[in-house]
C-alpha cells in the first residue's frame, strides 16, 4: 500500500478513536472530530447544492441571456423570480431588513406543504390502509379467508383498528372498548419495539464497520516498513499521553478537594 492510502486510512482510524473517546468523557479529541465532521459535511453539501441544484436549475436555464441585462433577454427569464426570492432570504442576517426574508420563506413553506401533504397522505395513510385491508378475502370464494395471506391480513387489520381505538378519547375506555384499546397498546408496543430494534441494529452495524476499519488499519500499519510501525506508535502515543494527563489531573483535583475539606 502506498503512503497516500496509508495516511488516509490512518486519519480515518484516528478520527474513529477520537469519536470513541467520548465514551470516557467529553474531551478535545472528540470535539475536534465532531467539528471536523460538521465542517466537512457543510462544505460538501454546499458544493453539491451549487453544482447539482443551482447551476443546472438556474444558470444553465438563463445561459442564453445577457448577464448585464440581468438575463432579461433570456428565453426563460422568469427563472429570475425564484432567484430574486432566494436572494431575499439572505436578508435574514440583517437586523433592519430581516422582514424581507419572511416573504420568500412563507412562500416556500406554503408550496412545500402543499406538495408534501398529499404525498404523505398517499404514502403513509392511503397506502397503509390499502395494505391493511388487502388479501383478507378470497374473492374466488366470497366470504372466506384466504389461507395463504388472509390470516396475516386479519391480524394486521385487527391490530390497526385496535391501535386506533386506543387514541379514541371521546368514549370512556371500559368494558369491551377497554379490551380492544388494551390490545391496541400491545400492538403499539410491538411496533415501537420493532422500530427500536431496527434502529439499534443499524447503529450496531455502523459500530461493526468502524471496528473493521480499525482492524484493517492495524493490519496495514504492521504490514510494512519500520516507518509504518513508527507512525502507528506515534498515533497511539498521543492517546497514551492524553490518558496519563487525565489520570494526573484526576488525582490532582482529588488532592485539592481533600485538602480543602
C-alpha positions in Angstrom: 0.0 0.0 0.0 1.3 3.5 -0.9 1.9 6.2 1.6 -1.1 8.3 0.5 -3.6 5.5 1.0 -2.0 4.6 4.3 -2.2 8.2 5.6 -5.8 8.5 4.7 -6.6 5.1 6.4 -4.7 6.2 9.4 -6.6 9.5 9.5 -9.9 7.6 9.4 -8.8 5.3 12.2 -7.6 8.3 14.3 -10.9 10.1 13.9 -12.7 6.9 14.8 -10.7 6.6 18.1 -11.4 10.3 18.7 -15.1 9.7 18.4 -15.0 6.7 20.7 -13.1 8.7 23.3 -16.5 10.4 24.2 -17.4 7.1 25.9 -15.0 8.2 28.6 -16.0 11.8 28.8 -16.1 15.0 26.7 -12.6 15.9 25.6 -10.7 17.9 23.0 -10.2 14.9 20.7 -13.9 14.3 20.4 -14.6 18.0 19.9 -12.0 18.1 17.1 -13.6 15.1 15.3 -17.1 16.5 15.8 -16.2 19.9 14.5 -14.4 18.4 11.6 -17.4 16.2 10.6 -19.8 19.1 10.8 -17.5 21.4 8.8 -16.7 18.9 6.1 -20.4 18.0 5.8 -21.4 21.6 5.5 -18.8 22.3 2.8 -19.7 19.1 0.9 -23.4 19.8 0.8 -22.7 23.4 -0.2 -20.8 22.2 -3.2 -23.5 19.6 -4.0 -26.2 22.3 -3.9 -24.2 24.6 -6.1 -23.2 22.1 -8.8 -26.3 19.9 -8.8 -29.2 22.3 -8.0 -28.2 26.0 -8.5 -26.2 25.7 -11.7 -28.4 23.2 -13.7 -31.7 24.7 -12.4 -30.9 28.4 -12.7 -27.7 29.4 -14.5 -28.0 26.8 -17.3 -31.6 27.9 -18.0 -30.5 31.5 -18.2 -27.3 30.9 -20.2 -28.8 32.2 -23.4 -29.3 35.7 -21.9 -27.0 38.6 -21.1 -25.7 39.0 -17.5 -25.5 42.8 -17.9 -29.2 42.9 -18.6 -30.0 40.5 -15.7 -30.9 37.8 -18.2 -34.0 39.7 -19.2 -33.3 38.8 -22.8 -33.1 35.1 -21.9 -35.8 32.8 -23.4 -36.5 31.6 -19.8 -36.2 35.0 -18.0 -38.9 34.0 -15.5 -36.3 31.9 -13.6 -35.1 35.3 -12.2 -38.2 35.3 -10.0 -37.1 32.3 -7.8 -33.5 33.7 -8.0 -34.7 37.0 -6.5 -36.7 35.2 -3.8 -33.5 33.2 -2.9 -31.5 36.4 -2.6 -34.3 37.9 -0.4 -33.7 35.0 2.0 -30.2 36.3 2.8 -31.7 39.4 4.3 -32.4 37.2 7.3 -28.9 38.1 8.5 -29.7 41.8 8.6 -31.4 43.3 11.7 -33.1 46.1 9.8 -34.0 44.2 6.6 -34.8 40.7 8.1 -38.5 41.3 7.5 -37.9 40.9 3.8 -36.9 37.2 4.2 -40.4 36.4 5.6 -42.0 36.6 2.2 -39.9 34.0 0.4 -39.8 31.8 3.5 -43.6 31.9 3.7 -44.0 31.2 0.0 -41.5 28.3 0.2 -43.3 26.8 3.3 -46.7 27.1 1.6 -45.5 25.5 -1.6 -43.6 22.8 0.2 -46.5 22.0 2.5 -48.9 21.8 -0.5 -46.6 19.4 -2.2 -45.7 17.3 0.8 -49.1 16.8 2.5 -50.7 15.0 -0.5 -47.6 12.8 -0.9 -47.5 12.0 2.9 -51.2 11.2 2.9 -50.8 8.9 -0.1 -47.7 7.1 1.3 -48.4 7.0 5.0 -52.3 6.9 5.2 -54.0 5.7 2.0 -51.4 3.1 1.0 -51.2 1.9 4.6 -54.9 1.5 4.8 -54.9 -0.3 1.4 -52.2 -2.7 2.5 -54.0 -3.4 5.8 -57.2 -4.4 4.0 -55.5 -6.3 1.1 -55.5 -10.1 0.9 -58.1 -10.8 3.7 -60.9 -12.0 1.4 -60.6 -14.7 -1.2 -62.6 -13.2 -4.0 -62.9 -16.5 -5.8 -64.8 -17.9 -2.8 -66.6 -14.9 -1.3 -66.9 -14.6 2.5 -64.0 -17.0 3.0 -60.5 -16.1 4.3 -57.5 -16.7 2.0 -55.5 -19.2 4.0 -52.2 -18.2 2.4 -52.2 -14.5 3.3 -55.7 -13.9 4.8 -54.6 -14.8 8.4 -51.8 -12.3 8.4 -54.1 -9.7 6.8 -56.7 -10.2 9.5 -54.1 -9.8 12.3 -52.8 -6.6 10.6 -56.3 -5.3 10.1 -57.5 -6.0 13.7 -54.2 -4.7 15.1 -54.6 -1.4 13.2 -58.1 -0.9 14.3 -57.2 -1.7 17.9 -54.4 0.8 17.9 -56.7 3.4 16.5 -59.3 2.6 19.2 -56.6 3.5 21.9 -56.5 7.0 20.5 -60.3 7.4 20.6 -60.8 9.6 23.7 -64.5 10.6 23.1 -65.7 7.4 24.9 -64.6 6.0 28.3 -62.2 3.1 28.0 -64.3 0.5 29.8 -65.7 -2.9 29.1 -65.2 -4.3 25.6 -63.8 -1.0 24.5 -61.1 -1.2 27.1 -60.2 -4.7 26.0 -59.8 -3.6 22.4 -57.8 -0.5 23.4 -55.5 -2.6 25.6 -54.8 -4.9 22.7 -54.0 -1.8 20.7 -51.5 -0.8 23.4 -49.8 -4.2 22.9 -49.7 -3.7 19.2 -48.2 -0.2 19.6 -45.5 -1.6 22.0 -44.7 -4.3 19.5 -44.4 -1.7 16.7 -42.2 0.6 18.8 -40.1 -2.3 19.9 -39.5 -3.5 16.3 -38.6 0.1 15.3 -36.2 0.5 18.2 -34.6 -2.9 17.5 -34.2 -1.9 13.8 -32.6 1.4 14.9 -30.2 -0.4 17.3 -29.2 -2.9 14.7 -28.5 -0.1 12.3 -26.2 1.6 14.9 -24.5 -1.7 15.7 -23.8 -2.2 12.0 -22.1 1.2 11.9 -20.1 0.2 15.0 -19.0 -3.0 13.4 -18.0 -1.2 10.3 -15.8 1.2 12.4 -14.2 -1.8 14.2 -13.5 -3.4 10.8 -11.8 -0.2 9.7 -9.6 -0.2 12.8 -8.8 -3.8 12.3 -7.8 -3.2 8.6 -5.8 -0.2 9.7 -3.8 -2.2 12.3 -3.1 -4.9 9.7 -1.8 -2.3 7.2 0.2 -0.5 10.0 2.1 -3.7 10.9 2.4 -5.0 7.3 5.0 -2.6 6.1 8.3 -1.0 6.8 9.6 0.4 10.1 8.2 3.8 9.1 4.7 2.4 9.2 5.2 1.0 12.6 6.7 4.2 13.9 3.7 6.2 12.7 1.4 3.7 14.3 3.2 4.1 17.7 3.1 7.9 17.3 -0.7 7.9 16.9 -1.3 5.7 19.9 1.3 7.6 21.8 -1.0 10.7 21.6 -3.7 8.7 23.3 -1.4 7.3 25.9 -0.1 10.8 26.8 -3.7 12.0 27.0 -4.7 9.1 29.3 -1.7 9.9 31.6 -2.7 13.6 31.6 -6.3 12.7 32.6 -5.1 10.4 35.4 -2.7 13.0 36.8 -5.4 15.7 36.5 -7.9 13.5 38.3 -5.6 12.8 41.3 -4.5 16.5 41.5 -8.2 17.6 41.6 -8.9 14.9 44.2 -6.0 16.0 46.3 -7.2 19.7 46.2 -10.7 18.6 47.3 -9.4 16.6 50.2 -7.1 19.4 51.3 -10.0 21.9 51.2 -12.1 19.6 53.3 
